[in-house]
Amino acid sequence: MTKLVLVRHGESQWNLENRFTGWVDVPLSAKGLEEAKSSGEKLKGYTFDRGFTSVLQRAIRTLDIILDITGQKDLPIQQNQALNERHYGDLQGLNKAETAKKYGDAQVKIWRRSFDVQPPNGESLKDTLARVLPYWESTIYPHVLKGERLIIVAHGNSLRSLVMHLDNLTREQVIELNIPTGVPLVYEFDPQGKPISHSYL
């Protein structure tokens, strides 16, 4: 049975500092390194045919740690900015709590969680889906149809957009979707490439 493992990178330094990160290329925090190791431990016994990450170091490093622990350092990996976190525009680098004081909790929640409202000069989840989905369909999904075992290490919002597609979530349902850092989410597909189950390890 075809398996696809999705992993949100471990906590980054700016996650720790409660900042909007987006495309800023910040490293993993100490906790993030431990979360990546924990993810690798949970995936011992899994064998992959190929892996995919964004071009940001927090995702790349998380996958490196997972593959080191699972003994698959030679796995073919493709990096593509289509899997990057959503671009938070003018909010990037700002503290989330301070931003909420300035603009109000409700406005910040809309920027962070809504489907189609963009933060100033940034991307909405709809925009993120518009780059993730073509990459999924052209580059990743054909390997699902071949029955390969895949791992994608990416970001909260790029993975939310992919899960929205896989689970046929509405724009209202996706508002409440949160993908934790460093916890593998395993999908199984039938021979026709239809998702039939998913669960966290």
N, C-alpha and C positions, 0 to 999 in steps of 0.2 A: 504494500500500500504506500502511495506517495506521501511523504511527510515534508512539511514546511515549518521551520522553526523561526519565529520572530523574536528578536530581543531588542528592547530599548537599552541603549548604552547605560553603563553605570553612572552614578551621580557625578556631575561635572563640578568644577570649582565654582562656577556661577550658579549652578543649582544650589550649592551649599550657601552661597552668599545671597540667595533669593533674587537673582537678577534675571532679566529677560536676556536670553542667549542668542537664539536664532542662528545666523550663519557665522557668528564670531567663533573662532577656532580655539576654544579653551580646553585645557586638559581635564582628565578625570581627577576627582578629589581622592583622598585616601580611602574614604568610604566607597567611592565609585570603583576603585581598584579591587576592593574586597567583594563588591557586588558582582563584578565581572568574574572573579575567581569562583564565587558561589554558583554563578550561572554555568561555568565550565564544569563544576563538580556535578551539578544536576544533569548535565548533558553527557556525562561519561556513559559509554555504551551506545551513543548515537554515532552513526557514520554518515558523513555528508559527501555529496558529489561536487558541490561548488557552493561558494558563498558570495554575498553581496553586501556592500556597505555604502554609506555616503562618502564624501571626500573629507569629512571632518574628523579630527584626530580622536575625539571621544568615542566615536563609533568604531573607527579602525582599531584603536587600542583594545577596546572591549572584545572585538572578534579575535584579535591576536591572542589575548589571554585565554579565551575559550578554546581556541584551537591548540594552544600549547598544553592545556590541561587534558584535552581529549586526544592528544597525540596525532593531530592532523595538520601540522604546520605547513605541509606541502599542498594544501587544498587550493584549487584555482579560485581566485577572488577577483570580482569586478567592483571597482569603485565608481560611483556616478553621483553628481550633484542633484540628480532627480530625487535621490533619497535623503537629501539634506533636510534638516529641521525647517519649519516654515520661517520665512524671513520676517522678523518683528519690526523692521523699519526703524522709525525714530525711537522706539522703545528699547532697542538693543542696548544692553549695558546698564539700564535703569533698574533700581531696586523696585520690586513688585509692590511692597507695602507702601513705599513713598509715592509710587505712581498712583496707587489706590487712594491715598490721601489727597492727591492733587486733582484727580479726575473722578473720584468716587468708585466704590467697590463694584457697583452695577456696571459702569462703563468698562472697567478693566475686565470683569468677567465676560462681557460681550466680546471684547477684543481677543481674550484668551480662548473662549470656549465656543463661540458661535460658529456657524458654518460659513457664512458669506460676508461678514463684516470685517473689513481690513483695519488693522492698526495703522496709524499715520505712516504713509509711505512704505507699508509692509504688505505681507500676504495674508489672506484669509485661509481657512482650511479648504475652502473651495478652490482657491488658487493652488494650494499645495497638492490637492487631489489631481488637478489639471496637469501637473508634471509627473506625479508618481504613477498614475494609471497608465499613460502611454508607455512608460518604461517597463512597468509590470507586464503589460500585454505584449510588447515587442521583444523583451529581453529575458524576463524571468519566467513568465507563464509557459512559454514553449518547453522549458525544462520540466515543469510540472507535468505537462502532457506526455513527456518521455518517461515519466515515472522516476525521475531523479529525486534525491533527498537534498533539500536546500536549507540554508540558513541565511537570514537577512538580519543584520544588525544596523539599526537606524535610530530614529528619534521619536519623541512622543507624538508629534503631529504628523510626520510622514507615515508612521505606523498606524495612527488613528485613521488616516485617510484610506490606507490599504485595508484595514479591518472593516471600515465602513463599506467598502466595495465587496469584500469577501462575505460579510454577514448580511448584506443588503439592509444596512441601517438607514433610517430616515435622518434628515438633518436635525430633527428634534432629539432622536436617540443618541446621536453622536456627541451632542453637547455634554452628556453625562459620562461619556466613555473616557476612562483614564487608564493608561497603560503604565504599570510600575516599572521603575528602573531595575535592570538586571534580573528579570524573572522571565525565563523562556515560555513563550506561548506557542504550543504545538498544534498545527492544523494537519488533518488527514484528508486526502482527496480520493474520490473513486476513480476508476480507470478513464472516465470521461472528463476528468479534471474539475469535478464539482466538489466543493468542500462538504464533508459529511460530519466532521466533528472538530472541536477545538477545546483545549484545556491548558491551564498553566501548570508547570512542573513545580 
